[in-house]
Amino acid sequence: MRQSNIMPGFRPTLGFTIVYLCLIVLIPLSTLIFKSFELSAADFYKIITHDRVLASFRVSFSTAFAAASIASLFGFIIAWSFVRYSFPGKRFFDALIDLPFALPTAVAGIVLATIYQPNGLIGQWLMHSFGIQVAYKPLGIVVALIFISLPFVVRTVEPVLQEFDSSMEEAAASLGATRLQVFVKIIFPNIFPALLTGFALAFARGIGEYGSVIFIAGNLPYVSEIVPLMIVTKLEQYDIPGATAIALTMLVISFIMLLVINLLQLWVRKRSGQL
C-alpha cells in the first residue's frame, strides 16, 4: 500500500486557499491591470508623471516611511515594557494598544485633526511654544499614520520577546558583558526580523491609509495630498483610466518595496541562524 506524505485535508484546504486568493486578491488586481490597457503607453506615462501626482506619491511614501520608522522605535519600547516589567494598569494599557484596530479610521482622523489643529488642545500649545503646525501639514499625516500603525509593531515584536530565552542574557552577563553589549549582540539580532516585519506591516498600512489621514492632512495639492485621495478624486471626476493608472503604479511600487523588505528579512534570518 502506497503511503502518502501529504497531510490529511491538504487538497481541500489548498483548493479553498486558491479560490479565496482568486476571488479576493487575484481577480480584482487583474481587473486593475486589464483596465489600464485602455490607456496608451504615452497616456499612462503622462498621467503618472503629472506634477501633482508625483507630489502625492512623494507625500504618501515619505510620510508612510517616517511613520513606520517612528512606530518601530516606540513599538519596540512599548513591547519591551509590557514583556519585561510589571506596573499598575498594565492590562489596561495593553488593551489600549489595540484600540486603533477597533476604532473607525475616520473617527480617529477627526479626533486627531481636532486636537492637533492650530487652535486645538495640543496643536495650540505646539504652535505657540515651538512654532510647529501639525494639522494640515505632512507632519499631521505622520502623526495619524503612527496612531494606526503602532499596534502592528507591538503585536509583532511582543511574542518574540516573550519567547526569548533569558538564559542567553544570563550567560553573557556571567562572562562579563555589559547590558548594552547583551542588548546589541544577543537580544537585538534575535528580535530584528520581527521588528522588520512590524515595520513592513506598518509601512504597508500607511501607504494605503485614507480615512484617518484626509481630515488632518488638509489635502493641499503639492503639500499634503496623498495618493489614495488622488485616486478618489479621479473616480469622482469619472476618470476611471486615470484612477487605474495611479492605483496600478502605487501597487507596483508598494509590491517592489515590500519584496525588498521581505528579502532583507530573509537574509537577516539566515545570518542569525534562524532558518
Secondary structure per residue as TSV (DSSP state, phi and psi in degrees):
chain	resnum	aa	ss	phi	psi
A	1	M	-	360.0	126.9
A	2	R	-	-77.5	130.1
A	3	Q	-	-92.6	141.7
A	4	S	-	-104.6	137.5
A	5	N	-	-89.6	-4.1
A	6	I	S	-79.2	134.4
A	7	M	-	-64.7	146.0
A	8	P	T	-58.1	135.3
A	9	G	T	84.5	5.6
A	10	F	H	-63.8	-47.3
A	11	R	H	-65.1	-46.9
A	12	P	H	-65.1	-38.5
A	13	T	H	-68.7	-37.9
A	14	L	H	-64.9	-41.8
A	15	G	H	-63.1	-42.8
A	16	F	H	-61.9	-40.9
A	17	T	H	-63.1	-43.5
A	18	I	H	-65.3	-44.0
A	19	V	H	-62.0	-42.6
A	20	Y	H	-61.7	-47.6
A	21	L	H	-63.4	-37.4
A	22	C	I	-66.6	-45.9
A	23	L	I	-72.0	-38.6
A	24	I	I	-94.2	-31.8
A	25	V	I	-115.6	-60.2
A	26	L	I	-68.3	-46.3
A	27	I	H	-64.2	-47.6
A	28	P	H	-60.1	-41.1
A	29	L	H	-68.9	-38.5
A	30	S	H	-65.7	-35.3
A	31	T	H	-62.2	-39.6
A	32	L	H	-61.1	-42.3
A	33	I	H	-67.5	-45.7
A	34	F	H	-65.0	-34.6
A	35	K	H	-64.9	-32.3
A	36	S	H	-70.5	-17.5
A	37	F	T	-69.0	-14.2
A	38	E	T	-67.8	-18.7
A	39	L	S	-95.8	144.7
A	40	S	-	-76.4	164.7
A	41	A	H	-60.7	-37.0
A	42	A	H	-67.5	-43.1
A	43	D	H	-66.4	-41.8
A	44	F	H	-59.3	-47.0
A	45	Y	H	-64.7	-38.2
A	46	K	H	-64.1	-38.4
A	47	I	H	-68.2	-49.1
A	48	I	H	-78.2	-14.5
A	49	T	T	-102.8	8.0
A	50	H	S	-62.7	142.9
A	51	D	H	-56.7	-40.4
A	52	R	H	-69.1	-37.8
A	53	V	H	-68.5	-43.7
A	54	L	H	-62.3	-38.8
A	55	A	H	-64.0	-38.9
A	56	S	H	-67.8	-36.8
A	57	F	H	-63.5	-42.1
A	58	R	H	-63.2	-43.1
A	59	V	H	-64.7	-46.7
A	60	S	H	-62.9	-49.7
A	61	F	H	-75.3	-36.0
A	62	S	H	-69.5	-42.5
A	63	T	H	-70.3	-37.2
A	64	A	H	-65.2	-40.0
A	65	F	H	-66.8	-44.5
A	66	A	H	-63.2	-43.9
A	67	A	H	-65.5	-41.3
A	68	A	H	-65.6	-37.5
A	69	S	H	-65.3	-46.5
A	70	I	H	-67.0	-41.5
A	71	A	H	-63.5	-34.0
A	72	S	H	-65.7	-41.9
A	73	L	H	-65.0	-54.0
A	74	F	H	-73.0	-31.1
A	75	G	H	-63.5	-39.7
A	76	F	H	-64.9	-42.9
A	77	I	H	-62.2	-42.5
A	78	I	H	-65.8	-45.5
A	79	A	H	-61.9	-40.2
A	80	W	H	-61.3	-43.5
A	81	S	H	-64.7	-41.0
A	82	F	H	-67.4	-35.3
A	83	V	H	-84.5	-39.8
A	84	R	H	-93.0	-18.6
A	85	Y	-	-129.1	153.8
A	86	S	-	-113.9	134.5
A	87	F	-	-153.6	158.2
A	88	P	T	-60.9	137.0
A	89	G	T	77.6	16.6
A	90	K	H	-60.2	-45.7
A	91	R	H	-65.1	-36.0
A	92	F	H	-63.9	-48.2
A	93	F	H	-67.8	-32.9
A	94	D	H	-64.4	-41.0
A	95	A	H	-69.8	-31.4
A	96	L	H	-65.1	-27.3
A	97	I	H	-60.1	-34.6
A	98	D	T	-83.6	1.1
A	99	L	H	-57.7	-42.5
A	100	P	H	-59.6	-24.0
A	101	F	H	-68.5	-35.8
A	102	A	H	-92.6	-27.2
A	103	L	S	-78.3	129.0
A	104	P	-	-56.5	135.6
A	105	T	H	-63.1	-32.9
A	106	A	H	-64.4	-39.3
A	107	V	H	-63.3	-43.5
A	108	A	H	-60.3	-42.0
A	109	G	H	-63.4	-41.1
A	110	I	H	-65.2	-43.5
A	111	V	H	-63.9	-46.0
A	112	L	H	-63.9	-40.6
A	113	A	H	-64.9	-35.1
A	114	T	H	-68.0	-42.7
A	115	I	H	-86.4	-19.3
A	116	Y	H	-104.9	-2.2
A	117	Q	S	-67.3	160.4
A	118	P	T	-53.0	-29.0
A	119	N	T	-106.9	16.3
A	120	G	S	-83.2	177.1
A	121	L	H	-60.4	-51.2
A	122	I	H	-90.3	-38.5
A	123	G	H	-60.5	-37.0
A	124	Q	H	-65.5	-41.3
A	125	W	H	-67.2	-42.6
A	126	L	H	-65.0	-37.7
A	127	M	H	-68.6	-44.7
A	128	H	H	-78.1	-35.0
A	129	S	H	-85.5	-39.2
A	130	F	H	-123.8	-5.0
A	131	G	-	69.1	27.9
A	132	I	-	-105.2	122.0
A	133	Q	-	-101.9	124.4
A	134	V	-	-95.6	-57.5
A	135	A	T	-67.1	146.9
A	136	Y	T	67.9	22.4
A	137	K	S	-135.7	164.3
A	138	P	H	-56.2	-29.4
A	139	L	H	-60.8	-36.3
A	140	G	H	-64.4	-36.3
A	141	I	H	-63.9	-42.5
A	142	V	H	-60.8	-43.1
A	143	V	H	-61.2	-45.0
A	144	A	H	-64.7	-39.6
A	145	L	H	-71.3	-33.5
A	146	I	H	-63.3	-41.5
A	147	F	H	-59.6	-43.1
A	148	I	H	-88.1	-15.6
A	149	S	H	-103.0	-16.3
A	150	L	H	-57.1	-42.0
A	151	P	H	-60.1	-30.4
A	152	F	H	-62.3	-41.0
A	153	V	H	-70.6	-46.9
A	154	V	H	-59.7	-48.9
A	155	R	H	-73.7	-15.6
A	156	T	H	-85.5	-39.5
A	157	V	H	-83.0	-33.4
A	158	E	H	-56.7	-47.5
A	159	P	H	-63.4	-33.4
A	160	V	H	-67.0	-41.3
A	161	L	H	-65.5	-36.4
A	162	Q	H	-66.7	-34.0
A	163	E	H	-89.6	-3.2
A	164	F	-	-67.5	134.0
A	165	D	-	-80.0	109.2
A	166	S	H	-69.9	-13.8
A	167	S	H	-64.9	-26.8
A	168	M	H	-66.8	-38.2
A	169	E	H	-64.8	-43.9
A	170	E	H	-64.3	-39.0
A	171	A	H	-65.5	-42.4
A	172	A	H	-65.3	-39.9
A	173	A	H	-66.8	-35.6
A	174	S	H	-68.3	-22.8
A	175	L	T	-89.1	2.7
A	176	G	T	100.2	8.7
A	177	A	-	-73.6	141.4
A	178	T	-	-78.0	169.8
A	179	R	H	-63.3	-37.7
A	180	L	H	-65.6	-41.7
A	181	Q	H	-65.2	-39.1
A	182	V	H	-62.4	-42.4
A	183	F	I	-67.9	-47.0
A	184	V	I	-70.4	-40.0
A	185	K	I	-97.4	-18.1
A	186	I	I	-119.6	-54.8
A	187	I	I	-72.7	-53.7
A	188	F	H	-61.4	-44.6
A	189	P	H	-59.2	-30.0
A	190	N	H	-78.1	-29.8
A	191	I	H	-99.5	-8.0
A	192	F	H	-60.8	-42.1
A	193	P	H	-57.3	-41.6
A	194	A	H	-67.0	-38.5
A	195	L	H	-64.5	-38.1
A	196	L	H	-66.9	-37.9
A	197	T	H	-63.8	-43.5
A	198	G	H	-61.5	-39.4
A	199	F	H	-62.3	-44.0
A	200	A	H	-62.4	-42.5
A	201	L	H	-64.9	-42.8
A	202	A	H	-65.2	-40.7
A	203	F	H	-65.7	-44.4
A	204	A	H	-63.5	-41.4
A	205	R	H	-64.9	-39.6
A	206	G	H	-67.4	-35.9
A	207	I	H	-63.2	-41.9
A	208	G	H	-96.4	4.0
A	209	E	-	-68.9	140.1
A	210	Y	-	-130.8	-53.8
A	211	G	H	-60.5	-44.3
A	212	S	H	-80.9	-7.5
A	213	V	H	-99.6	-40.2
A	214	I	H	-62.6	-28.3
A	215	F	H	-78.4	-36.2
A	216	I	H	-92.4	-17.0
A	217	A	H	-75.9	-32.9
A	218	G	-	86.1	-22.0
A	219	N	-	56.0	43.1
A	220	L	-	-84.4	124.1
A	221	P	T	-56.9	138.4
A	222	Y	T	70.4	-1.9
A	223	V	T	-121.6	-59.8
A	224	S	T	-136.7	30.5
A	225	E	-	-95.7	126.3
A	226	I	-	-98.7	164.1
A	227	V	H	-63.5	-45.9
A	228	P	H	-55.2	-35.8
A	229	L	H	-68.0	-37.3
A	230	M	H	-61.8	-40.1
A	231	I	H	-65.2	-44.4
A	232	V	H	-63.0	-40.0
A	233	T	H	-61.9	-43.2
A	234	K	H	-62.4	-40.8
A	235	L	H	-66.2	-39.5
A	236	E	H	-65.2	-26.9
A	237	Q	T	-89.2	6.2
A	238	Y	T	60.4	26.8
A	239	D	-	-93.9	73.6
A	240	I	H	-63.7	-45.6
A	241	P	H	-60.4	-38.5
A	242	G	H	-65.5	-43.5
A	243	A	H	-63.8	-38.2
A	244	T	H	-64.5	-42.7
A	245	A	H	-62.3	-44.2
A	246	I	H	-66.3	-44.0
A	247	A	H	-63.5	-42.1
A	248	L	H	-65.8	-41.0
A	249	T	H	-62.6	-42.7
A	250	M	H	-64.4	-38.8
A	251	L	H	-62.5	-45.2
A	252	V	H	-65.1	-46.0
A	253	I	H	-63.3	-43.4
A	254	S	H	-63.0	-43.0
A	255	F	H	-62.3	-43.3
A	256	I	H	-63.7	-44.2
A	257	M	H	-66.3	-41.2
A	258	L	H	-68.4	-34.3
A	259	L	H	-63.8	-42.2
A	260	V	H	-63.0	-42.6
A	261	I	H	-63.6	-41.4
A	262	N	H	-66.5	-38.7
A	263	L	H	-65.5	-38.7
A	264	L	H	-64.7	-40.4
A	265	Q	H	-62.8	-41.7
A	266	L	H	-63.1	-41.1
A	267	W	H	-65.4	-40.4
A	268	V	H	-64.8	-40.9
A	269	R	H	-66.1	-37.7
A	270	K	H	-66.3	-39.8
A	271	R	H	-65.8	-34.7
A	272	S	T	-86.0	-1.2
A	273	G	T	75.4	24.6
A	274	Q	-	-89.5	-8.4
A	275	L	-	-108.5	360.0
